[in-house]
Amino acid sequence: MPERDPWRSLDAQPNVRAMIAGLEARGATPAQVRLRARFLRFVPVRRGERVLEIGCGTGVVLRDLAPLVGPRGAVVGVDASRTILATARRLCKDRGPITLRHADATRVPFAAGGFDTTLAITVILHVADPLAAVREMARVTRPGGRVGLQDQDFGMLGVTHPDRELTDNILGGVARHLYEEPHSGRRLPGLLREAGLERVRVLTDFFQDTTLEPWTKTFLERRAESAVRFDLVDAPTAQKWLDGFTALVAAGSFVFTMTYFGAVGVKPRAAAR
Ligand SMILES: C[S@@+](CC[C@H](N)C(=O)[O-])C[C@H]1O[C@@H](n2cnc3c(N)ncnc32)[C@H](O)[C@@H]1O
C-alpha cells in the first residue's frame, strides 16, 4: 500500500519536484530562517564540531550549519531520497565542509560516537519508527554530545478564517489522515528521554505569517487538495475555503501561526553504546 505521508517515499511521488521546490521556499522564508537560527543557538552548535543531520532534504539546515562549525568542523547530511540528495549536492556545493549520504534514519552508515551533535529537523513527524530513529541518532553521538529534534505540531496550528468549522475540518482532518502522530512536536522531549538521553531541554517556538508568504500559500493549497483527495470536502468547498484567506489578506486581517517544538538531550557519558 502506498504511504499516506508523501515524505516517507519522496522518490515515488509524481510531484517530487514541487515538493523539493516547496522545501527550498520554506527554507528561504525570512520567519523560517529566524526560527532555524533560534533552534541552532538553543542546541547549541559550536565551532569545530562534527554535526549530523538526518532527513536533510535539500540541505537548508546543512547550509546554516556549515558557517557555524567553520572550516575545521564537519557537516554530514543523510536522507532516504536519492532525488532530493541530488538537489542537495548541487545546492550545498562550495558551501563549506558538507558531505551527503543516502541512508534511512534508523540505520545510518556511521560508527558509534562519531558526532558531537545529531539533529533531525521536521523529520521525526514523518518516520515510521521515531524511537528507532532517535536511538540511532543517540548511537552515533559521542558521550556528552547532543541530540536535537524539532518538529511542527499540527494540533497547534492557528489561522484566521471566516469559517472556523470548515477550517478545523480541513486542517485537523488532513493532518489526521497524513500523519500517524500529528502531535509529533509535543512528543519530542519524551522521545529523547525514552531513547536514553539526559538533561532534556525544550524550546517551543512559532512560525508566524501575516501576509500569506508564498510558502504558506502553497501549504494551504496542498491542505485543500488533500482535503478533496481524502473526501473531507468537495472541490468547490475547498476553493471557497482558499478564497476566504485571500479576502483576509486584502483586509489586512490574515494571521497564520505554526507551532514548532524543539527538544535537545545529552548522551550520558557512562552510556555503554
Ligand atoms: C520535510 S523534509 C525536511 C528536510 C530538512 N530537514 C529541512 O528542514 O529542510 C523531510 C525529509 O526527511 C526525509 N525522510 C523521510 N523519512 C526518512 C527516513 N526514514 N530516513 C531518512 N530520511 C527520511 C525525506 O526524504 C525528506 O527529505
The ligand as an SDF file (V2000), in Angstrom:
LIG
                    3D

 27 29  0  0  0  0  0  0  0  0999 V2000
   10.0780   17.7800    5.4770 C   0  0  0  0  0  0  0  0  0  0  0  0
   11.6210   17.2490    4.8940 S   0  0  0  0  0  0  0  0  0  0  0  0
   12.7770   18.1260    5.9640 C   0  0  0  0  0  0  0  0  0  0  0  0
   14.1280   18.4000    5.3150 C   0  0  0  0  0  0  0  0  0  0  0  0
   15.1010   19.2430    6.1450 C   0  0  0  0  0  0  0  0  0  0  0  0
   15.3900   18.6620    7.4180 N   0  0  0  0  0  0  0  0  0  0  0  0
   14.5860   20.6610    6.3220 C   0  0  0  0  0  0  0  0  0  0  0  0
   14.1790   21.0170    7.4380 O   0  0  0  0  0  0  0  0  0  0  0  0
   14.5680   21.4000    5.3290 O   0  0  0  0  0  0  0  0  0  0  0  0
   11.7400   15.5780    5.4580 C   0  0  0  0  0  0  0  0  0  0  0  0
   12.9210   14.8250    4.8650 C   0  0  0  0  0  0  0  0  0  0  0  0
   13.0700   13.6000    5.5790 O   0  0  0  0  0  0  0  0  0  0  0  0
   13.3780   12.5620    4.6490 C   0  0  0  0  0  0  0  0  0  0  0  0
   12.9760   11.2990    5.2490 N   0  0  0  0  0  0  0  0  0  0  0  0
   11.7150   10.8350    5.4860 C   0  0  0  0  0  0  0  0  0  0  0  0
   11.7610    9.6320    6.0700 N   0  0  0  0  0  0  0  0  0  0  0  0
   13.0790    9.3150    6.2200 C   0  0  0  0  0  0  0  0  0  0  0  0
   13.7820    8.2050    6.7610 C   0  0  0  0  0  0  0  0  0  0  0  0
   13.1260    7.1480    7.2690 N   0  0  0  0  0  0  0  0  0  0  0  0
   15.1290    8.2180    6.7520 N   0  0  0  0  0  0  0  0  0  0  0  0
   15.8160    9.2730    6.2400 C   0  0  0  0  0  0  0  0  0  0  0  0
   15.2040   10.3570    5.7030 N   0  0  0  0  0  0  0  0  0  0  0  0
   13.8580   10.3840    5.6950 C   0  0  0  0  0  0  0  0  0  0  0  0
   12.6050   12.9420    3.3980 C   0  0  0  0  0  0  0  0  0  0  0  0
   13.1400   12.3060    2.2370 O   0  0  0  0  0  0  0  0  0  0  0  0
   12.7610   14.4650    3.3970 C   0  0  0  0  0  0  0  0  0  0  0  0
   13.8770   14.8690    2.6700 O   0  0  0  0  0  0  0  0  0  0  0  0
  1  2  1  0
  2  3  1  0
  2 10  1  0
  3  4  1  0
  4  5  1  0
  5  6  1  0
  5  7  1  0
  7  8  2  0
  7  9  1  0
 10 11  1  0
 11 12  1  0
 11 26  1  0
 12 13  1  0
 13 14  1  0
 13 24  1  0
 14 15  1  0
 14 23  1  0
 15 16  2  0
 16 17  1  0
 17 18  1  0
 17 23  2  0
 18 19  1  0
 18 20  2  0
 20 21  1  0
 21 22  2  0
 22 23  1  0
 24 25  1  0
 24 26  1  0
 26 27  1  0
M  CHG  2   2   1   9  -1
M  END
$$$$
